[in-house]
Each structure stands twice: as structure tokens, then as C-alpha cells.
Amino acid sequence: RVEGCYRWLAAGTDEGHIAAPIHVVIRADGGLEGRYEGRLVSSVDAWSETTSGGLKIHPGAGEHGEMLMQPALAENARVLSGILDGVVGESD
């Protein structure tokens, strides 16, 4: 399923723009781009251009293509939980 998602992402371009803040979890080596089969599927620069609400970068675990698989998934789930806890706290 994850590979299917990457193929879909690599095949298109998202031209949308939002005013909400975006939180980006980056791969363990600090890389700011993700590629699948040589095609760019995500980049911090692109996420930054997508929002006028600000961009927050969070260090994650694993290579880009492995971030949603164990063993990186457990650590990245912890990072996401912390992000969600903070977002909920912001609206209180």
C-alpha cells in the first residue's frame, strides 16, 4: 500500500495552497527531499510553498521510503503523537 501511494504521488503535481501550519517529519539523515524510483515525491521546499501558515520541521526515523515501516514506524508514530498533542493544545 505504501509503495502504491508513492507511485501515485510521483505521478502527479499538487498545486493547492493552504493557510494552516504544516508539520513535516523528515528522515533520519536530515534529508529534505523524498524520491521514489528516481522521481521527487516530496520536499520541504514544496511543503513550504504550499502554506502561508508556517512550516515546522520535526526529525524522524528511517529513510524516506521506510518511515512508515518498522522499526522506524514506532519512533515516527511517537513524533506524530507529540505533534498532535501540541496541535490540540494550541486550540485550547
RADA-V360478 format. One record per backbone hydrogen bond with DSSP energy under -0.5 kcal/mol. CO is the residue of the C=O (numbers start at 1). NH is the residue of the N-H. Records with the same first field share a line. If there is no record, write none. Layout:
CO = NH ; NH
This chain:
1 = 5
2 = 6
3 = 7
4 = 8
5 = 9
6 = 10
7 = 11
8 = 12
9 = 12
13 = 15
18 = 52
20 = 53
22 = 24 ; 56
24 = 26 ; 58
26 = 60
27 = 30
31 = 27
32 = 44
34 = 41 ; 42
36 = 39
39 = 36
42 = 34
43 = 47
44 = 48
45 = 49
46 = 50
47 = 50 ; 51
48 = 51
50 = 18
54 = 22
56 = 24
58 = 26
62 = 28
63 = 66 ; 67
64 = 67
66 = 69
69 = 72 ; 73
71 = 74 ; 75
72 = 76
73 = 77
74 = 78
75 = 79
76 = 80
77 = 81
78 = 82
79 = 83
80 = 84
81 = 85
82 = 86
83 = 87
84 = 88
85 = 89
86 = 90
87 = 91
88 = 91
89 = 92
